Amino acid sequence: MTDTRPNDRTSRLNLPGSPAAEPAVYAIERAGSGWNLSRRDVIAALLAAVSANRTAEGQVVATPVCGLAYAHGNSVTAIIVSLDGQSVITASLDATLKFWNLATGGYYKTIVLPGPATALVATADGRLLTASSSENTIRTWSVGGVAGGTLAGHTAPVRAMATTPDGRILASAGQDNTIRLWSLPSGKYLRTLSGHTGTVRSLSISPDGEVLVSGSEDGSIRIWSLPDGHSMFNFAAHTGGVFSVAVGPDGRVISSGGADQTVKLWSMPDGKLLATLTGHVAPVQTVAFKGQILISGSTDGTIRQWSVSSRVSYGTPASTGDSLTFLMITPDGQFLFTSGTDSSGKASLKWWQALDAIAFLLCLIDLAVNVASVSGRQYTVNGTVYTLPCGAPIPAGATCECDCVPGS
C-alpha cells in the first residue's frame, strides 16, 4: 500500500539549522482549516504541505490561492536579499521598503520613503540605495531607516541600479536615457555612458565585475566595459522595448525579456543571438539565472523555466495568479520570490521553492494594506513582531501574540 503521508525530506535542500539533521517536523496531518503540527521547522512544514499536492507523476501543482492578501499597496519594483542573508527587502511604488524574515516569510518592518520607489540595491557597507519616480536623485539609507546622503546627476528619474560584486562601483540608469557610474562607498561620480535613445529599464553586471549590460525601451541592449565605460557592443534585441537583462553565472551568456513576449539568449561579450524562447503570451518583465536554468516572469501571470544549454522550455510553467512585475532567486538558488498586481493595483509577494519544479509555499502579507477579511498571525522572537498569514506555521520557541488578527 502506498504511503500518502506528506514527506518532510526535500532532495538537495538544506533547511535552516544543521544541514545534516532531519527536519524537525512530526505528526503532520490535514485539518479542516489547514495543517496541524506537533513540532515544526517552518520551511520543512511548508514543503511538507507542498509534497501533499504532488501528482502521481511527481509534478507540483503550483496554483497559489491567496485571496485578497497583499504585501504592498502598489507595484513592487525590486526584491533583494539583505547582506546578512536573514531578510528579503522589497521596494514599491507605494513609497515603502518592507522587510521580511527569509526563514519564515514573516513581515517585520517598513521604511517610509519620500516618493515611489523604482529601484533598490544594497551596498557592501550595509547601506540601502533607493531611487524614486518623484525625483532624479539616489538616496542612501541605513537598514534602520535613517536617511543619509544623496547621489545627484541624473536629469530624470532613475529606473535601474546595479553594483559590482566587490561593491566598489554603482551603475544607475533611467528615464534620461543615460547610465551613470559612481564610486562606492564615497558616492563620487565617475562618468556618464550615453547611447540609448529610450528609458534604460534594466542593468546587470558580470560576475567578474568587468562588463555592464543595459536594456532599454529603445529595444536595444548595450554592452560596456568597466570601470572605463567603453562601449563594446550594441544591438537591436526586442521589438517594443527591453524590460529585463541578466548576465549568467559563468559570464558567457546574457538573457533578456521584452515587450515582444519573448525571452532571448545572447553570447557574451559579442552579443550574438543564441536563441529566441517563446511561450509567454504577454510582455516579459523579468528574467533571472539559477545556474544553467533561466527563469522568466511575465504579465501573463506565469513563471517559466528554460534550459540554457539546450535552449528549450524546462519543466512545467507555474501560474502566479498575478500580472507579474518582478522575481528574485535567492543566492543559494533554492527559493524564488515573485510579485505582481491584480485589478485593485495592490501587490502580492509570493514565496516559492525553486528546485527542479517550482512549488508555491506562502503568500506574504502586511496587515496594514489588507482589509479586515484578510487575517494574519503575529508572533514575537527576541522582541521583534512578525506577521504571517493566518494558519501559517511559526518557529519553535516563538511567542504567538495574536492569532488570525484582521487587516486594517
N, C-alpha and C positions, 0 to 999 in steps of 0.2 A: 504493500500500500504506500502511495506517495505521501511524504510528509509535506503538508501545505503550510506549516507554520512559517512566519517571517524569519529569514535568516539574518543574523546580525554581523555576518562577515561580508566584506566587500573586497573583491580582488584588487590588489595593488593600491589600497587606500590606507595610509597611516592616520589613524584617528588621534585626537588630542590625548596627551599622556604618553605612556611608553608605547612605542610602535610595536614592540614585541608582545604586548599584553593583549588578552582577549578584551573586546569592548565590554564595558560594564552594563550590559542590558540583560535583564532577566524577566520572565513572566510577562511577555508582551501578548496582549490579547485585544481583539477588536471589541469596542463597546459602542453603545448607541450614539455617543457624541464624539467618538474618535478612538484614541488608543489609551489603554490603561497599562502603566508600567510600574513595577515594584522598585526597580533601581535602574538608573539610566546614565549613559553618556549621551549628550544631546545629539551629536552628529550621528552616532550609531542608531539612536532611536528613530531619527528621521529616515535614515537609509533602510532601516528595517521596515518602515511603513512603505517605502518605495518598492522594496523587494516583494511585498504582498501584492503589488499591482503589476507584476511582470506577467506576460503572456506565456503560454507553453513554449513558445519559440525563444523566450528569453528577452524579447523586446520590451522596453519600458513604455508604458502608456503615459506620455508627458502632456497631460491636459490639466493645467492648474485651474482650480476653481477658487477664486479669491473674493468673489462678490464685489462689493464696492470698498475694498480695503486699499488704502493709499499710503504712500510714503512721503510724497511731496504734493504741493498744491499746483505745480506746473511741471513742464517737461524737465527731465534730468539730462544734463549736458555733459557730465563727466562722472566716472566712478573710478576711484583709485584705492589701493591698499596702503595703509599707513606704514611708515618706515619701520616701526617695530613689529609689523605683521599681526597686530592684535585687532585692528579695526578696518572696516570699509568706510570710506568717506565719499559722500555724494554731493554734487553741486547741481543747482537747479535754477530755472528761470523764476522760481518763486522767491529768489533773493536769499537763499539759505544754503549753508553747508550742514549736512547731517552726518552723525557718527553712529555706526552700527557695529556691535561686537561680532568679530569674524567667527568665533567659536559657536555662538548660539543664534546669531541674527538679531539680537536684541538692540533696539534703538535706545540711545542714552544721552545724546547731546545735539544742540543746534547752535550754530553761529549765524547770526543775522548779518547780512551784507547790505551795503548801501544801494545795490541795484541787482538786477537779474544776472545770475552767473552764467557765463558762456564757456568757461574753460577753468581747469584746475590741475595743478601739479604740486608735488611735494619736493622740497629741496633737500640736499644731503645734510644740511644742518638742522633739519626738523621743522622748517617753516612751511607754510602753505602759500601758494601764489594763486590768485584768482583774477579773472577778467570778467568784464560786465558789458552788457549791451547798452548800458546807460552812460558809459564814459569810455575814454580812449586809453586809460592807464591800466597798469597791472598793479594790484595791491598785494602786500605781504601781511601774513597773519601768523600768530603763534597758534599751536593746536589748542590753546586755552581760549582763543578768540580775541586776543589783544591785537589791535591793528598796528602795523609797522609802517615802513616807508612805501613809496610808490615808484614804479618804473614808467616814465613818460617818454613819448616819442611818436607813437602811432597817431595817425590823424583820423582814425575811425575805430570803432570797437574791435577788440581782439576776439577771435573765434577759436584759436587753437594754440596750444603750447606744448613743448616737449623739452626734456633735459637730457644731456648726455649721460651715459652710465656712470661716469665718475662725478657727476653733479657739478661740473665746472662751467658748463655753458647752457644757457636757456635760449631756445628759439621760440619766438612768438609771431603770430600772423593773424590777419583778419580782413576786415572789410575795406581797408585802404590798399588791398592787393599786394602788400609787401610782407616780407619776413624780416624781422629784426633779431640780431644776436646780441646777447648780454653775457657778461662775465659774472659768475656766482662764486662766493656769496655776496660780493660787493654790489652787484646790480649795475655795474658800469656798462654803458652802451658800447658795443663793438663795431657793428656795421649793419647796413640795410641791404637786403637781397631783393632785387627787382626783376620783373619779367612776366609775372602773372598779370592777366588783364581782368580778373574777376576775384571775388572774395576767396581767400585761402581758407578752406574748411578743415584741413587735417594736416598734421605733421607727424613724422616718425623718424627716429634716429637709429642707425645701425648699431648692433651690439658692440662694435669696436669704437663707436663714437666718432667715426671719421666721415660718415655720409649722412646727409639730411635729405629726406624725401618729402615733397609737398604736393598736395592735391587741391585743385581749385574748381570753383564753379565755372571757370572758363573751359572746363573739360580736359585740361592738361595735367600731367604730372611732370614735376621738375626734380632733378637730382643735383645736389650741391655737395661740394667737399667742405669739410670742417677742419679747422676753425676759420679758414680763409674766406669761405663763402663763394668759392669759384663755381660757376655754373658748368656742370659736366654734361648733362643730357636733358632734353625736354621733348615731350611727345604728346600727341593727342591720345586721350585714354578712354573717355566716356562721353557719349552724346548727352548733352544736358547738364553736365557737371560731375566732378569727382567729389564724393562726400566723405570718403574714408580711405586712408592708406596705412599700411603696416609693413614693416621690414621683418622678414623671417628670422628665426633664431640663429641660423647659420650665416646671415648677412648676404645670402646669394639670391634671394627671391623677394620681390615686392608683391603684395596683394593690394587690390583696390576694389571699391564698390562705388556705384554711382546711380545717377538718375535714370539710366537706361535699363535698370533692373538686373544688371549683370555683375558678376564677380570676375576679376581678371588677375592673372599671374604674369609677372614680368621678371626678366633676368636683371640682376644687379651686377655692375652699375650701368650697363649699356641700355637698359630699358627695352630689350627685345620681348615682344609678346610671346608668352609661352602657352597660354590657354585662356579661353573665354568660357566661363562656367555659367550655365543657365538653369533656372528653376524657380527663382523668385519671380513674383508677379507684380511687384511694386518696387520703388527705389530702394537700393541697398544703402542703409545708413551707417553701418558699422562692420568692420572686419578685424579679426584678431587671430594670431597664431597660437596653437597649442602643440609645440613640437612640429611634426610633419603633417599635422592636421590644421586646416584653416576653418574658422568658424565665422559665419556671416549672419547678420541680422537685418531685417527689412521691415518697412512699414506695412508689408503684407502680414505681419504678425508671426512670422516663422524664424526659427534658428536653423540654419543648415550647416552641415559639416562637409568638407571637401578634402580628399587626399592630395597633398602637394606633389607627391611622387608620380601617382598615376593620373592625376588631374581629372578626377571624376567625383561624383557625389559619394559621400561616405555615410553609412548609417541611415536612420530614419529622421526626417525633419521633425522638429519639435514645435508645437503651436504654443505661443505665449498668451494668446488672447488679447494682445495689445497691439497698437501701432508702435512698433519698436523704434526707439531712438538711440539706445546706447547699450553696449555689452562690454563686460570686462572679465577676463580669465585671471584667476588668482595666480601668483608667481609659481606655485607648485603644480599648476595645471589640473588640479583636482576639482575646483569649483568654478562656477560661472554665475555672474550677476547680470541681470538684464533689467532694463527699464523701458516703459512705454506709456502711452496715454490712451485713454478711451474718449468717448464723446463728451465727457464732462471737462476734459482738459487737465484733470489731475493725473498724477503719475504713480504707477506701481513700481515696486522694487522686488524682484523675484530671485530666489536663490536656487541654484541647480547643481546637481552632481554632474561632473563633466569628464567621465571616463569614456569607455567605448560608446556607450549610449548616453544621451543627455536626459537626465531624470529630474523632474521637479521636486524640490524639497520644501520650500516655505515661501509664503508672501510676507514681506517685512512691512511693518506698519508704524506710523506715528499717529497716536490718537488725536493730536491737535488738528489734523487735516481730515479727520473722518467724522461721519455723522454718528449719532447715538446708537444706531442699529448695528454698527461695527464695534465689537468689543475686543479688549486686549487683556493680557495677563502681565502684571508688573511684579518684578522680583528685585531683590537687593543683594549685591555682592560687594563687600568692602566699602559700603556707604554709597555706592552708585546704583541708581534705579534704572532698570532696563525694562523695555516693553516688547512683548511678543504677541502674536495673535492668540486669541482665546483658544485653549486646548493644546497649544504647543508645549513640549517638554521644557522644563527649566533645569539648570545644572544641579548636580548633587551638592548639598550644603548651602544652596541659596535660600533666602527667606522670601516666601511669596507674600507680597504686600497687598495686592488687590487682584482678585481673580475675576476675569470677564467684566472689567470696568468699561463703561461705554465711551465711545468717542465724543469729542466736544464740538 
